[in-house]
Amino acid sequence: MKIPFVTFRPLEHELDKELRGAFETVYNNSWYIEGQEDEKFEKAYAEYCGMPYCVGCGNGLDALVLALKALGIGEGDEVIVPSNTYIATALAVTYTGAQVVFVEPDIRTYNINPLLIEAAITDKTKAIMPVHLYGQPCDMDPIMEIANRRGLKVIEDCAQAHGALYKGRKIGTFGIASGFSFYPGKNLGALGDAGATITSDKDVADKIRAYGNYGSDYKYHHIYKGNNSRLDEMQAAFLSAKLPHLDRMNECRRAIADKYLKGINNPEVILPYVPDYALPVWHIFAVRSSRRDELEKFLNEAGIGTNKHYPIPMHLQGAYKDLGFKEGDFPLAEEISRTELSLPLFYGMTDEEINYVIDKINEFK
Ligand SMILES: *Cc1c(COP(=O)(O)O)cnc(C)c1O
């Protein structure tokens, strides 16, 4: 049996008519940037998240950069980010001219450990960027408590967690602004690159929109040295077609994860831990094993696609050589990099496929 790590086919098959219809609508309108589809999706997504404002942009990285810039974060500032995340979180900070400060995760949840945040705060700290990694909500109450007490902004990186709940409340609604990616493989994916920032603050929303459109508040009037990062009409229309199915797709992911959690039973494999406060959306089903590379080879040879999120921690990447970190500086991030393996999990995965993955993992000795 061959099981890909991810495929979009089952959903595309189901939504074939809607997606082709979305293309036709935009093509028939012959209007491709900043139009009614953009507006329609932003409104629907803000409503879905339960935030007053949503501003679309070109990708998830820009969603974070624009939020940070709109909040006035830049040179001379420090921003706290988890030591184990996709590099986009840190790069967003770096692009504004601010310094990243890495904080280690809780080894059970793989999310930033709130108990370690306070020690990383200095006079220069302006913000905390929790990442709801793998679709698992961060422990937001203690993070918000620290941020409020120390006067820090919270910007949530929600790129992997569309629709996840923390104590019954949607992630992305805790901080002042939150960034989402609609990269095709994300829980809500466009048919290309796309992203959005949601915020509770009108002024921040206006700034984000201006920064993403050449710093322009109205046509040919430029108040900031802005960027070009807009959500195009075509992607907005595809996203509007998919959004009504997001909760159902996440429900499907949870059902697959439940089967993995119940079925996988191998002393060589550490399963994900779900705290009581969390309703995760399983962007990634991350297991860990001290024999990860052997397990990966074993599964790949059995026809099962796998992935690693992420094989090299950020502090050891060439891109961050200038920070002067060495191996051993962030042992938990390094441990996760060394041991994490991501199993196939996608909307439309069949029971036969799920059971095959479970059986193969349980066979691994
Ligand atoms: C995907 C991702 C991003 C960036 O999104 P793009 O749309 O690829 O720019 C940011 N943060 C995290 C945690 C991600 O997984």
The ligand as a MOL file (V3000), in Angstrom:
LIG
                    3D

  0  0  0     0  0            999 V3000
M  V30 BEGIN CTAB
M  V30 COUNTS 15 15 0 0 0
M  V30 BEGIN ATOM
M  V30 1 C 3.5850 27.9220 7.2970 0
M  V30 2 C 4.0370 28.6930 8.4780 0
M  V30 3 C 4.3250 30.0660 8.4140 0
M  V30 4 C 4.4540 30.8280 7.1410 0
M  V30 5 O 3.4580 30.7080 6.2290 0
M  V30 6 P 3.7310 30.9340 4.6570 0
M  V30 7 O 2.3640 31.0920 4.1050 0
M  V30 8 O 4.4600 29.7540 4.1520 0
M  V30 9 O 4.5530 32.1890 4.5310 0
M  V30 10 C 4.5850 30.7290 9.5900 0
M  V30 11 N 4.6270 30.0980 10.7680 0
M  V30 12 C 4.3950 28.7760 10.8740 0
M  V30 13 C 4.4380 28.1340 12.2120 0
M  V30 14 C 4.1100 28.0330 9.7270 0
M  V30 15 O 3.9040 26.7220 9.8410 0
M  V30 END ATOM
M  V30 BEGIN BOND
M  V30 1 1 1 2
M  V30 2 1 2 3
M  V30 3 2 2 14
M  V30 4 1 3 4
M  V30 5 2 3 10
M  V30 6 1 4 5
M  V30 7 1 5 6
M  V30 8 2 6 7
M  V30 9 1 6 8
M  V30 10 1 6 9
M  V30 11 1 10 11
M  V30 12 2 11 12
M  V30 13 1 12 13
M  V30 14 1 12 14
M  V30 15 1 14 15
M  V30 END BOND
M  V30 END CTAB
M  END
